[in-house]
């Protein structure tokens, strides 16, 4: 079914890039803020070409223009999934029900945002790296040692994923 309205990718949000690397979480809730800590750890690093790096915080609906303006989105977020603290998983959610159980208000907005993007046919290809946590600590801006130790591994996995995406793009162009 075709949408009855036209949609143009917004260059302001895409910044000429085709991959969005989005860290999500509440920086003031301890381990729940791992996605934000992750993207902030990239500030002094060179990122691959064509990648927009964004601290999404608890942005919810404010993140819609960024997601719909990039064909591919890589998200990093915390989850409570009964795995050992600091465990990293890669999910490929297609629908809001595919996302992990909500931790705080930002996940409610994320699930709703995904429903909206799907409804209007603007859903990017999403890769979601989750980091297992066991508790949220209000008004704590530090990560537990296990979650802090996961950040370099997430970085390696994200860079490898971006390289794989680029490799697949080159292969499809042939």
Secondary structure as UniProt FT lines:
FT   HELIX           11..14
FT   TURN            15..16
FT   STRAND          19..24
FT   TURN            27..28
FT   HELIX           30..33
FT   HELIX           34..41
FT   TURN            42..44
FT   TURN            49..50
FT   STRAND          51..57
FT   HELIX           60..63
FT   HELIX           64..68
FT   STRAND          72..79
FT   TURN            85..86
FT   STRAND          88..91
FT   HELIX           96..98
FT   HELIX           105..119
FT   TURN            120..121
FT   STRAND          125..132
FT   TURN            138..139
FT   HELIX           145..173
//
